[in-house]
């Protein structure tokens, strides 16, 4: 079924067996990039009953069936005809977090669903999982074309961003808790997503990947032998510049990154691990000297950069003597700890009822300015914030101050500037925007700060 139809259709699908992960490896490129999970995390009973189908207009997306892998079509702009699979647990929370789980070459969204623990962990913690699925012959994600390596340039990243937007609209997802993780080709796409859309993703976890831009080609090829062989070496600033060039002019917060790699990887060679560390420490502005080093499991070396805790800006895990197919049971739980989505991780700030927003508009014939004051009414300091609101129909932001605003209309997220990301208890931050309007010059009526609804005055 096409993923670009005019209506939003959801198709219920039973959880497939692990045999999906180990099918015949026909394309040579796909053979090189297998990267399949080593073991299933959870045996799931087959869903019985006929396939359920519902349809709704594009402006009012249909909620997917709970606790079943569901294909969603008509989710938005999708230049490379990706498929979107979705898992929503019965226990989904209000304003849930979203994890985008990206498959390896020869894989699929359903195979990633069956072969990793993210669905079972979603049952436990209440987040939503999106499983993008490639339809091109190689079943590899595009991480090499010029289109893929710039924000809004086209190809797979645009389609995945549309999936995230669909989930955000449909489930009122917390835009400050959108995450990406992937294996092999999916790990490379995780690097690309964080580079292209730093305002969308809060963090990523890449298993057996390469740095953003390392696989770049200009001849249409999906394969870059120099990068896969670990011979593409750059200075940290050069790697960082590749990421910054993907979204020119962006000055907002950058997503944290967790990278995993086996020392005996013979598909995407081990030097790529060090180059990823160089890239993301530079992007996040932290030292390449580890702030902490430990061994959480025999044969593992974990280094943390920028801080020592579970949510360090960069975390890197090296697995001694392990090859390309390093993903194994238990690793997804460590990813969630890094993301802050498990029970041991700190909760989102502020806590419920801990914010107030005052908003006014000053309008003229076709334009207006909006003034917004955010007050932390809680007892904990807010470190980094995203304010989400919906502009009235017909309004489009043309300029803003005190925050970065995206998109320009509809459901907008304002992300703190570098100088005002901290809001102490009982303190306030003022931001504003200029917008065009088509007759309705009123202010937004509801706001959420880091996913928590604020009082409005």
N, C-alpha and C positions, 0 to 999 in steps of 0.2 A: 504494500500500500504506500502510496506517495506520502512523504512527510511535508508536503507543501500545499495541501489542499486548502480550500477557503473555509472549511469548517474544522472544528476541533473534535476529533474522534478518539475515543479511548478503546483499546482492545485488550481484554483480559487474557492473560497467558499463564499457564502453569509453570512452576519452576522446573527447568530442565535438569537432567542428570549431568554428572561430571564428564560424560563421554564427549560433550560439546567441546571440552577443552583440548581434547587429544585427537581430533580428526586428522584426516590426511593432509599433509602439508604440500600443496601443489605448487603455488608460485614460489620461485626461488627466493625472492625478496622476503616473502612471508616466512619461509623456512629460516632465513637468517635472523628474523626478529620474533621468533615464537614467543618467548617471555611469558608463557602460561603459568598460572599459579601452581604450586607444587601439590596442594591438597585442598579438598573441599573443607570449608569451615563448618558446614552444617548440613545434615541430611534433612530434606524438606519433603513432606508428603505431597503427592500430586494433587493439584486443585481439580475437583470434579465439577461436572456441570457444563452446559453449553457456554460458548463464548458470549460475554455480555457486551452489548454495543449501545452507546448513547451518543447523541450529537447535540451541539449547541452552537449558536452564532459565535463568530470569532471574538466579539466584544464580551462574551460571557462564557469563559472556558468551562468545560465540564470537569467536575472533580472526579479523579480516578478511583476505581474500587480500592478499598483498603486491604492491606496485607496480601496483595497479589501483584506479580509483575504485570505491568500494563503498558501497552504501546500507545503513545500519544501522537497524533498527527495534526497537521495544521497549526503547529506551535509558533510559527513566525518565520522570519527570513532564514532561508536554509539553502545557500548557494550550492552546496556539494551533496545534497540529498541524503543527509544523515537520517538515521532512525533514532527516535527518542523512546527509551523505556524508563519506567518510573516505578519506584516502590514507596508506598505510603503506609506506614504501620498503623494498626488499629489504635495504638497509643500515641499517635502524632500529637505534638504539643501545639499550643497556640503560638503563632509567630515562630514556626519551626526553623531550625538550621537546615541547610541543604548541603549534601556531599555529592559532588560529581565524580563518579568512578569510571575511569577511562580504560578501555580494554587494550590488550596487546595485539600485534599483528596476527592474523588468522583468527582472531577472536571475534566477539560480538558482545552487545549489551547483555543478552541473556546468559552468555557464558561467564561474563564478569559477575553477574548476579549469583550464579550457581557456585562459582569457585572462590568467592571471597566472603568474609563475614559481615559485610556492611549491612545487609538486610537484617540479619539477626541482631546486630548492634543497634540498628534503627528501632527494632522492636523494644529494645531495652531503654533507649535514651530518647526516642520520640522524634528523631530528625527524619528528613526525606532524602532518598537516594535517587539520583538521575544517572542512567546508564546510556551514554551516547553509543551509537552503533554505526560502523562504516558500511557503506554499500558498494564501494569500488572494489575491483577484483582482488587487490592485494590484502584487503581488510586492514590496511595500515592507515593511521591518521596522517594528514598532511601537516608536516612540521618543517617543510623545506621551501615551499613556494614563497615568492615575495608577498603574495596576497595573505598568506597565513601569518606572516611575521610582522604585520602592522595592525593596529587597532582598526576594526571595521573594514579591513582590506578585502574580505571575502573568504571563501573556503571554509574549512571545518570550524575554526574558532568562532566565526559569526553564527553558525548553526547552534553551537553549544551555548553561546551567550543567549540566543533566542530561547533555548530550553530553560535556562535559569530564569529568564524574564517571565516565561509562562508559569513556572512554579511560583515565583514571587507574587504574580498577580492572582493566581488561583488559590493559593494557600496563605496569603499574607505572610510570606516567609520573611525572616529577619535578615535584612540586607547587610547587616554587619557580620553575619555568620554564614557566609557562602564559601565553600571549600572545594578543592580539587585534589584528586589523587589518581595515580595510574601506574601501570606496569609496562615497561619496555616502550613500545610506541606510545602507550598511554602516559608513561612517565615523561616522554619528550613533549607530549601535548600539555601535560601539567605545567611544565616550564613555559611553554608558549602562552597558555591561558593567563598565567600570572604576569607575564610580560606585556601581553596585549591589553589586559583588563585589570590593572592594579586597583581600580576603584570598585571592582566587583568582588574579587576574591580576597578573603582575609588571610588565607594560608594555603599551602599545598604540600603534598607528600609524593615524591617521585621514586619509584622502585626501578633501578637499572635504566637510568635515562642519560641524557646529555644536556649541556647547557642550552639556554635559549639562543637560537641563531646558529648553533654549531652545524646543524644538518642543512643549512641553507644551500639551495641550488638555483640556477637560473635557466636550466635547459629542460625543465619539466620532469626531471628524474626525481623519484622518491628516495633515492639512496645516495648517501655521501660517504664514500669509503674512507676518506681522510678522517672524518669525524668518528665514524664507527671504530676505526683503528686506533683512536686515541692520540692522533698526531696533530690535531688542531689545538694549538696552545696559544693563549693570549694573556696579556697582563690583566689584572683585576679591573682596571679602569676601562680597558677595551671591551671586556665582557660586559661590564656594567653599561657601557654606552650602547651596546647592541639592544639591551632591554629598554633603556631610556628612549632610544630612537623609535621604538614601536609605538609610543604614545607621546609625541613631541609636546612639550609645554606642560606636561603633567607634573604637579608639585605636591600632590597629596601623599597620604600614607602608602607604603608598599607592603605587600603581603609577606608573611613569614614563610620560610621554606625548610622542609625536612627532606633529606636525600639519603637513599640507601643504595649500596653497591657491593657486589662480591669481588674479591681480589682476583678471582680466576675467570671473570666474565670474558668470554671469547667472541661475543657478538657486538657489544658496545663496551670497548675495553676500559679497564679500570682507571686510566688517567682522566677519563671524563668525570669521574667522581671529584677529583681535586679541582677540576676546572669549574664544576658547578659550585663548589664551595667558594672559589675565588669570585665568581660572578655574583652570587647572592649576598655575600658579605659586603661587596662593593655597593650593590644596589641598596642595601639596607644601612649602609654607612657604619658598619661595625668592623672591629679588628679581625684580621685573619688568624690571629693567635687565639687558640681556644680559651674560653673563660672557664671551661670545665672539661675533664676527660674521665670517662669511666668505662666499665665493661658490664653492661646490664645482663649479658648472657655469655656463656663460654664461646670464645672465638669472635665476639663482637667488640669493636671499639667505637664508642660514641663520643663525639666531640660537640660542644655547644659554643656558639659564638654570640657575643653581645650580652649575654647573661647566663646564669647557671641553672635556671629552673626549667620546668617541663615545657614552657612556652617561650624559649629563647628565640631570638630573631632567626637564627639558622641552627639547625641540628643535623648532624651527619653521622650515619651508622655504616661502618665498614665491616663486612663479614669475611673473615679469613678463610681462604680455601673454597669459597662458594662461587659457583658459576652464574650464568645469566638468569636462570630460573630460580631466583632467590626467594620469591614470595612464599610465605608459609603461614600456617595457622598461628594466631596470636599477634601477628604484626599489625593487623588493622586496629586492634585495641590500643597499640602504642601510637598509631596515627591519631586516634581520637583523643588520646592524652595530649598530644602536641597541639591538636586543634582546640582543646579545651571543651570537648563535647562529652567527656565521660564524667562520672560522678565525682572523681577526684580533682577535676579541673575547676578553676574559678568560674563562677557564674557570670553571665553577661551583666554589665553595668549600664545604667543604674538599676537597682532593684525596683520592683513594682511600686508605683506611686512616688518615685523619687525625682520627678522632673516636672517642670512647668514651662509652658511656652506662651509668650505674649506676642501677638502678631497684629500689625496694622498695615493698610495699604493706602497709598496716595495716588489717585488716578487722574488722568487727563483723557483726551478724546480717544486715542488708540493705545495708550501706554499706561504704565503704572510703576511705582516702586513699592516693594514690600520690605518692611522692617520686622525682624524676628529677634526676640530675646529668649535665650535658653537659660533656665535657672536650675541648678542642681539642688533639689530640696531634700536629698538624702543625706546620709551620714558618711558615705564613702566617697573618696576622690574619684572622679571619672578621668581615665587616661585614654584618650582617643575616643571620638564620637562620630556617629552618623545619624543625622536627623532625616527621617523619611516622612513625606507628606504628598498629597495629591493636589496638583493645581486645578482650579476650576476649568471647565471646558472652554477652549478658545484662548487660553493663556499660554505664552511661550516665553521662557526666560532668555533674555538677550545678553545679560551681564550680571555679575554677582560679586559680592565682596565678603570676606570673612570665612569663606568656604568654597569648595568646588561643587558644582551642581551638575547632576547627570541622571536621566536625560533632561532635555530642556523643557519637556511638557509631560503631562500625565503624572505617573507615579515617579516623583523626583526624590533623589537622595542627596542631601548636602553633607559633605565630608569635611571635617575640621581642617583648617590651615595649619601650617607647621608651628605657628606661634600661639594658637589658642586651643590646642588639643586637650589641655588639662582644665577641668572645672572643679574647683574645691567645693566642699559642702557649703551651701547657702550662697555660692558665687554664681555670677551670670556671664554669658557671652552674647554679644550682639553680632548678628549677621544680616545680610540683606541682598536683595536682587532687584533687577529691573526687568520688566516683561512687557510684551505686547498683549493686547486683549481684544476680543471680538465683541465686547459689550458687557461681559461679566467681569467686573474689576474687583470682586471680593477676594478676601484672603482664604487660604486653606482652612479647613475646619477641624482637622485632626492631625496629630503629630506623634511619631514614635521615636524615641531616642535609644539607639542600640537595641531596638526591638521592643522597648517598653513604652506603653502608651503614656503620654504626658497630659496633665491638666492644661487646658487652654483658656486664656483670658484675653 
